[in-house]
Amino acid sequence: MKKSIFFFIHQLNQMDCGPACLVMIAKYYGRNLDVNEVRTKTQLNKEGVNFLGIANTAEEIGLRTLSGYHTTQIDSYKIAPNFTGDLIDIHDYYETNMKLIF
């Protein structure tokens, strides 16, 4: 069985998916971060985090971010009513010896 190159961090609650994702991405690139520290830096509150908090923290830990935009294109997909989701598109800007599978 082939060993996975991806690391999994459990969310501490339903609102900290953003910080957990940042910790997993940083771990992929060789950085060991404390999820509680990242939660604080992203300004996690009872409603979760916003893209600005995620982007600022990502830049602070050495990841490159780009601004996003809103689209209604997702409306063409069959998604449950009242679904709210965020899309984060991450590109590899750094040289790495790891192979990515998409």
C-alpha positions as CSV (number, residue, x, y, z in Angstrom):
1,M,0.0,0.0,0.0
2,K,1.4,3.4,-1.0
3,K,1.9,5.9,1.9
4,S,-0.1,9.1,1.6
5,I,1.9,12.4,1.4
6,F,-1.1,14.3,2.8
7,F,-1.5,14.9,6.5
8,F,-4.8,15.0,8.3
9,I,-5.6,17.4,11.2
10,H,-8.9,16.9,13.0
11,Q,-11.1,19.9,13.4
12,L,-11.6,20.9,17.0
13,N,-15.2,22.0,16.2
14,Q,-17.4,22.7,13.2
15,M,-16.1,26.2,12.8
16,D,-12.4,25.7,12.5
17,C,-12.1,24.0,9.1
18,G,-10.1,27.0,7.7
19,P,-7.4,26.8,10.4
20,A,-7.3,23.0,10.2
21,C,-6.8,23.3,6.4
22,L,-4.0,25.8,6.8
23,V,-2.2,23.6,9.3
24,M,-2.5,20.6,6.8
25,I,-1.2,22.7,3.9
26,A,1.7,24.0,6.0
27,K,2.5,20.5,7.1
28,Y,2.6,19.4,3.5
29,Y,5.3,22.0,2.9
30,G,7.3,21.0,5.9
31,R,6.1,23.5,8.5
32,N,4.8,22.2,11.9
33,L,2.2,24.6,13.2
34,D,0.0,24.5,16.3
35,V,-3.6,24.4,15.3
36,N,-4.6,26.5,18.3
37,E,-2.1,29.2,17.3
38,V,-3.5,29.2,13.8
39,R,-7.0,29.5,15.1
40,T,-6.0,32.6,17.0
41,K,-4.2,34.2,14.1
42,T,-7.2,33.6,11.7
43,Q,-9.4,35.3,14.3
44,L,-11.7,32.3,14.7
45,N,-15.0,33.2,16.4
46,K,-18.4,31.5,16.9
47,E,-19.2,32.1,13.2
48,G,-15.9,30.6,12.0
49,V,-13.3,32.6,10.0
50,N,-13.5,34.8,6.9
51,F,-11.3,34.7,3.8
52,L,-9.3,37.7,5.0
53,G,-8.3,36.0,8.2
54,I,-7.3,32.8,6.3
55,A,-5.4,34.8,3.6
56,N,-3.5,37.0,6.1
57,T,-2.5,34.0,8.2
58,A,-1.5,32.0,5.1
59,E,0.8,34.9,4.0
60,E,2.2,35.1,7.6
61,I,3.2,31.5,7.5
62,G,4.8,31.8,4.1
63,L,2.1,30.8,1.7
64,R,1.2,33.0,-1.3
65,T,-2.5,34.0,-1.6
66,L,-4.5,35.7,-4.3
67,S,-7.7,37.6,-4.0
68,G,-10.9,35.8,-5.0
69,Y,-14.2,36.8,-6.5
70,H,-17.9,35.9,-6.1
71,T,-19.5,33.8,-8.8
72,T,-23.0,32.5,-9.4
73,Q,-21.7,29.7,-11.6
74,I,-22.1,27.4,-8.7
75,D,-25.9,27.9,-9.0
76,S,-25.8,25.6,-12.0
77,Y,-24.8,22.6,-9.8
78,K,-27.3,20.6,-7.8
79,I,-26.6,21.6,-4.3
80,A,-28.7,21.2,-1.2
81,P,-30.9,24.3,-0.4
82,N,-29.3,26.7,2.1
83,F,-25.9,25.3,1.5
84,T,-23.1,27.8,2.2
85,G,-19.6,26.9,1.2
86,D,-16.3,28.4,0.4
87,L,-13.9,27.4,-2.3
88,I,-10.2,27.6,-1.7
89,D,-8.0,27.0,-4.7
90,I,-4.4,26.3,-3.8
91,H,-1.6,26.2,-6.3
92,D,1.9,25.0,-5.7
93,Y,4.1,28.1,-6.0
94,Y,7.1,26.6,-4.2
95,E,9.6,24.0,-5.6
96,T,9.1,20.7,-3.9
97,N,10.3,17.2,-4.4
98,M,6.9,15.8,-3.6
99,K,4.7,14.4,-6.4
100,L,1.2,15.8,-6.5
101,I,-1.7,13.7,-7.7
102,F,-4.8,15.4,-9.0
